[in-house]
Amino acid sequence: MFDQFFRDQATVTRYHQSPFAAERQVYLSKLMEEGRSIETLRNIAWILMYLARHLPLHQAEISPAEIEAAATTWAATTHRSATCLHVGKREFVFHATNWMRLLGRLREPEVKRPFAAETDAFLQFAIGERGLSPSTIRHYRVCVGEFLCWVERQNKALLELTLEDLSSYFRVLSQRGLKRTSIALHVAKLRNFLRFAESRHWCRSGLSVLDAPRIYRLESLPRGPAWSDVQKLLSSCAGDKPIEIRDHAMLLLIAVYGLRGGEVRYLRLEDIDWEREIIHIRRAKQRKSQSYPLAQEVGAAILRYLRRVRPRCQRREVFLSAKQPYLPLTAAGFGTMVQKRMRRLGIASVCYGPHALRHSCATHLLAEGVSLKEIADHLGHVSLAATQMYAKVDMLALREVGNLPIKALVRYAEESERSATPILPRGSMEALRTVATLSLGGLA
């Protein structure tokens, strides 16, 4: 392998004859699969050879402190290789740590987690019995972990917990500025954990009866920017810089198809059928796949990214990070990119991020006369109820409702309720009264 990095045969021989040559090549092969450049691999090969000579690799495990000491000695060396003068101590520690971890010889620092056994048992149950997705499991780990850390700070055992303790915890969440929806999610996840804890007799029975903040169905409006702002956002990254080419293709996918951020980030090369001009979207939330015609503008943007920008590596995801190692963008990284671009343009929106553009896509389709059922199918909603919120911004339909003869309908409903055989379904009177109140001055 070393002959791929160095031309001088004497240098290749020296790298082969240095200690732990096979182990060093294992790590370098992994980096090569990630798409690292030859220059980068050459520098890392030099670091690994230095580590093989100066780390106490005769020991079964290497501690982070020993790696840090080797890095300090290396940084102070005045006769470092000229090719590695720009490699910093931080990068030295990074690769040394990852090499030892790959070989299974890193002595990982012990991280004390309160109630670790209980947490692990619950997460195993959630994965095995309930089949929850990795994303949901991460949310459970965060919510349950925060709660158990709070319990430990109160110097309490799980068996000592009371409903008053749970109320105190949720007051702490409220003081942190969490909104009702966020607190409701915490309540739902802790309720499931406490049910599991009750079944294992880890805590008192009855704790899982938690009241979450009331969330009214369809209480909010779509939280996306105006369609003109979406067009401005797309135009802002239509340049020739590599980052702009990648971001333009990703944003077009959301704007045109209304995809979720994760569906864009994990789009794979084999999901695009160029011959038939079809794109297949993996709906992780519904655990299914959905196919769309490949729009010409979207296809051209993706093809431009693949030909001009995307690094050559073994990864199958379409969109990768711009710097090594070439990996799919994280949810936080993608969200930050969209948020920064929106704020830089001064776009006004209730929320900033990829999901806001999904809302904009749906609202734009509604304004163009597309039915709610067609929008639900386009967004990949299983139930039409998830799309009903967009009816609140359908101005044409709302104007038609406003033009209805409300007073006549109210009288008609009153006669229906008084008759022996109702003309309208029971409960219509109350609904019509509400509409009449709004139409006859209730919104003034």
Buried (B, 14 or more C-beta within 10 A) or exposed (E): BBEEBBEEEEBBEEBBEBEBBEBBBEBBEBBBEBBBEEEBBBBBBBBBBBBBEEBEBEEEEBBBEBBBEBBEEBBEEEEBBEEBEEBEEEBBBBBBBBBBEEBEBBBEEEEEBBBEEBBEBBBEBBBEEEEBEEEBBEBBBEBBBBBBEBBBEEEEEBEEBEEEBBEEBBEEBBEEEBEBEBBBBBBEBBBBBBBBBBEEEBBBEEBBEBEBBEEEEEEEEBBBBBBEBBEBBBEBBEEEEBEBBBBBBBBBBBBBBBBBBBBBBBBEEEBBEEEEEEBBBBBBBEEEEBEBEBBEEBBEBBEBBBEEBBBEBEBEBBBBBBEBBBBBBEBEEBBBBBBEBBEEEEBEBEEBBBBBBBBBBBBBBBBEEBEBEEBBBBBBBEEEEEBBBBEBBBEEEEEEEEEEEBEEBBEBBBEBBEEEEBEBEEEBBEEBBEBBEBBEEEEE
